[in-house]
């Protein structure tokens, strides 16, 4: 097609005007992403998840209950007394139940949070920057009215990328900020409820631990500067656990 016809079929506004218009249209969406991202990362840590959980499945050894049981097993395995073996045998089924609970709720929360993870994984900022940068480039190419085939080919290439980015960016914000926020709030609420249910189930699972009552001795330590006795902080050296 002749250059003039191709241009009029592609744009009714200058590229700089298209870029500016989209910047206004997407301003709320962009600000929401920037403000919500740190809060979302904090929320993940509060419910026992990490950003890496959405890149690969967590191995069984990485779950908190499993790590705790392995630590206890290692600690009590150093003590070859019969009581230590009996203690580990008693707590093993409790931890197996707790680990299964953690895995199940982790899987459910991760599935629900995928929608927010996809929201942050769409590279909106990267695509928008490329879109913003291509606007002046395309406008300059159009202003020069290229006549040579290689120049026309280069302009067509830039125009195709510009329109492709515009389409992708428009699709990202098409749902509307209010709808996106409502969807995210619903997911956060549902995951909070799941986490609470997990903790309630853990409380029931670990209830038998109440019968284990180790004797702890707190040794007083004299403060030479203030010349008075004060209870020391519990440390490995200061406590005796039977």
C-alpha positions as CSV (number, residue, x, y, z in Angstrom):
1,X,0.0,0.0,0.0
2,X,1.1,3.6,-0.5
3,X,2.6,5.2,2.6
4,X,-0.2,7.7,3.1
5,X,-3.0,5.1,2.9
6,X,-1.1,2.7,5.2
7,X,-0.6,5.5,7.8
8,X,-4.3,6.6,7.8
9,X,-5.4,3.0,8.1
10,X,-3.2,2.4,11.2
11,X,-3.6,5.7,13.2
12,X,-6.0,8.5,13.5
13,X,-3.7,10.2,16.0
14,X,0.0,10.8,16.2
15,X,2.0,8.2,18.1
16,X,2.9,10.8,20.8
17,X,-0.8,11.5,21.3
18,X,-1.6,7.7,21.6
19,X,1.2,7.3,24.2
20,X,0.0,10.3,26.2
21,X,-3.6,9.1,26.1
22,X,-2.7,5.7,27.3
23,X,-0.6,7.1,30.1
24,X,-3.7,9.0,31.4
25,X,-5.9,5.9,30.9
26,X,-3.5,3.6,32.8
27,X,-2.3,5.9,35.5
28,X,-4.6,4.4,38.2
29,X,-3.6,0.8,37.2
30,X,0.1,1.6,37.3
31,X,-0.1,3.3,40.7
32,X,-2.1,0.4,42.1
33,X,0.6,-2.0,41.0
34,X,3.3,0.1,42.6
35,X,1.5,0.4,45.9
36,X,0.0,-3.1,46.2
37,X,3.2,-5.0,45.3
38,X,5.0,-4.5,48.6
39,X,1.8,-5.2,50.6
40,X,1.2,-8.4,48.6
41,X,4.8,-9.6,49.3
42,X,4.2,-9.0,53.0
43,X,0.9,-10.9,52.8
44,X,2.6,-13.9,51.2
45,X,5.1,-14.0,54.1
46,X,2.2,-13.8,56.6
47,X,0.5,-16.9,55.1
48,X,3.7,-18.9,54.7
49,X,4.2,-18.4,51.0
50,X,7.0,-16.8,48.9
51,X,7.2,-15.4,45.4
52,X,9.4,-18.4,44.4
53,X,6.4,-20.7,45.1
54,X,4.8,-19.6,41.9
55,X,8.0,-20.4,39.9
56,X,8.5,-24.0,41.1
57,X,6.8,-26.4,43.6
58,X,8.2,-26.3,47.1
59,X,10.0,-29.5,48.1
60,X,8.6,-31.4,51.2
61,X,11.7,-30.5,53.2
62,X,10.9,-26.8,52.9
63,X,7.6,-26.8,54.7
64,X,7.7,-25.3,58.1
65,X,6.3,-28.2,60.1
66,X,8.7,-30.6,58.3
67,X,11.7,-28.4,59.1
68,X,10.6,-28.2,62.8
69,X,10.2,-32.0,63.0
70,X,13.6,-32.6,61.4
71,X,15.2,-30.1,63.8
72,X,13.7,-31.9,66.8
73,X,14.6,-35.3,65.4
74,X,18.2,-34.2,65.0
75,X,18.3,-32.7,68.5
76,X,16.8,-35.7,70.3
77,X,18.8,-38.2,68.2
78,X,21.9,-36.9,69.9
79,X,20.5,-38.2,73.2
80,X,20.4,-42.0,73.1
81,X,18.2,-42.3,76.1
82,X,15.0,-44.3,75.8
83,X,12.9,-41.3,76.8
84,X,14.1,-39.4,73.7
85,X,13.2,-42.2,71.4
86,X,9.8,-42.5,73.0
87,X,9.2,-38.7,72.7
88,X,10.0,-38.8,69.0
89,X,7.8,-41.8,68.4
90,X,4.9,-39.9,70.2
91,X,5.3,-36.7,68.2
92,X,5.9,-38.2,64.8
93,X,2.2,-38.9,63.9
94,X,1.3,-35.4,65.2
95,X,3.8,-33.8,62.8
96,X,2.8,-36.1,59.9
97,X,-0.7,-34.8,60.3
98,X,0.5,-31.2,60.6
99,X,2.7,-31.5,57.6
100,X,-0.2,-32.9,55.5
101,X,-2.4,-30.0,56.7
102,X,0.3,-27.4,55.7
103,X,0.8,-29.0,52.3
104,X,-3.0,-29.0,51.6
105,X,-3.6,-25.4,52.6
106,X,-0.4,-24.3,50.9
107,X,-1.7,-25.9,47.6
108,X,-5.1,-24.3,48.0
109,X,-3.8,-20.8,48.8
110,X,-1.3,-20.9,46.0
111,X,-4.1,-21.9,43.5
112,X,-6.2,-18.9,44.6
113,X,-3.3,-16.5,44.6
114,X,-2.4,-17.3,41.0
115,X,-4.6,-14.6,39.7
116,X,-2.6,-11.9,41.7
117,X,0.7,-13.6,40.7
118,X,-0.4,-13.3,37.0
119,X,-1.3,-9.7,37.5
120,X,2.3,-8.9,38.6
121,X,3.9,-11.2,36.1
122,X,2.5,-9.5,33.0
123,X,5.5,-7.1,32.7
124,X,3.2,-4.1,32.4
125,X,5.9,-1.6,33.3
126,X,8.4,-3.2,30.8
127,X,5.9,-3.2,27.9
128,X,4.7,0.3,28.7
129,X,8.3,1.7,28.7
130,X,8.9,0.1,25.3
131,X,5.6,1.5,24.1
132,X,6.5,5.0,25.4
133,X,9.9,4.8,23.8
134,X,8.6,3.6,20.4
135,X,6.1,6.5,20.1
136,X,8.7,9.2,19.2
137,X,10.6,6.8,17.0
138,X,7.6,6.0,15.0
139,X,6.5,9.6,14.8
140,X,9.9,10.6,13.4
141,X,9.8,7.9,10.8
142,X,6.3,8.9,9.7
143,X,7.3,12.6,9.6
144,X,10.2,11.7,7.2
145,X,7.8,10.0,4.8
146,X,10.2,7.2,3.8
147,X,10.3,6.3,0.1
148,X,13.0,3.7,0.0
149,X,11.9,0.0,0.5
150,X,14.3,-0.6,3.4
151,X,13.1,2.6,5.1
152,X,9.4,1.6,4.6
153,X,10.1,-1.9,5.9
154,X,11.8,-0.4,9.0
155,X,8.8,1.9,9.6
156,X,6.4,-1.0,9.1
157,X,8.3,-3.1,11.7
158,X,8.2,-0.3,14.3
159,X,4.6,0.4,13.6
160,X,3.7,-3.3,14.0
161,X,5.5,-3.5,17.3
162,X,3.9,-0.3,18.5
163,X,0.4,-1.4,17.7
164,X,1.0,-4.9,19.2
165,X,2.2,-3.3,22.5
166,X,-0.8,-1.0,22.5
167,X,-3.1,-4.0,22.1
168,X,-1.4,-6.0,24.9
169,X,-1.4,-3.0,27.3
170,X,-5.0,-2.2,26.5
171,X,-6.0,-5.8,27.3
172,X,-4.2,-5.6,30.7
173,X,-6.3,-2.7,31.9
174,X,-9.5,-3.6,30.0
175,X,-11.2,-5.1,33.0
176,X,-11.1,-1.9,34.9
177,X,-9.2,-1.0,38.1
178,X,-12.3,-1.3,40.4
179,X,-13.0,-4.9,39.1
180,X,-9.3,-5.9,39.5
181,X,-9.1,-4.5,43.0
182,X,-12.3,-6.3,44.0
183,X,-11.0,-9.6,42.6
184,X,-7.7,-9.2,44.5
185,X,-9.5,-8.3,47.7
186,X,-11.7,-11.4,47.4
187,X,-8.6,-13.6,46.9
188,X,-6.8,-12.0,49.9
189,X,-9.9,-12.6,52.1
190,X,-10.3,-16.2,51.0
191,X,-6.6,-16.9,51.6
192,X,-6.8,-15.3,55.1
193,X,-9.7,-17.5,56.0
194,X,-7.8,-20.6,54.7
195,X,-4.8,-19.6,56.8
196,X,-6.9,-19.2,59.9
197,X,-8.4,-22.7,59.3
198,X,-5.0,-24.1,58.9
199,X,-3.9,-22.6,62.3
200,X,-7.1,-23.9,63.9
201,X,-6.4,-27.4,62.6
202,X,-2.8,-27.1,63.8
203,X,-4.0,-26.2,67.2
204,X,-6.1,-29.3,67.4
205,X,-3.3,-31.4,66.0
206,X,-0.7,-30.2,68.5
207,X,-3.0,-30.2,71.5
208,X,-1.4,-33.4,72.9
209,X,1.9,-31.5,73.2
210,X,0.4,-29.9,76.4
211,X,1.2,-33.1,78.3
212,X,4.9,-32.6,77.6
213,X,6.1,-30.3,80.4
214,X,9.9,-29.9,80.4
215,X,11.5,-28.6,83.6
216,X,13.2,-25.3,82.9
217,X,15.6,-23.7,85.4
218,X,16.2,-20.0,85.1
219,X,19.5,-19.1,86.7
220,X,19.8,-15.6,88.1
221,X,22.7,-13.4,86.8
222,X,24.2,-10.6,88.8
223,X,24.5,-7.3,87.1
224,X,27.8,-5.8,88.4
225,X,27.0,-2.3,87.2
226,X,23.6,-2.0,88.8
227,X,24.4,-4.4,91.6
228,X,21.2,-6.3,91.6
229,X,19.9,-9.7,90.6
230,X,18.0,-10.2,87.5
231,X,16.6,-13.2,85.6
232,X,18.8,-14.1,82.7
233,X,17.4,-14.5,79.2
234,X,16.9,-18.1,78.3
235,X,19.9,-19.3,76.3
236,X,21.3,-22.6,75.5
237,X,23.9,-22.3,78.3
238,X,21.4,-21.1,81.0
239,X,18.6,-23.6,80.7
240,X,18.4,-27.2,81.7
241,X,15.7,-29.2,79.9
242,X,14.9,-32.7,81.1
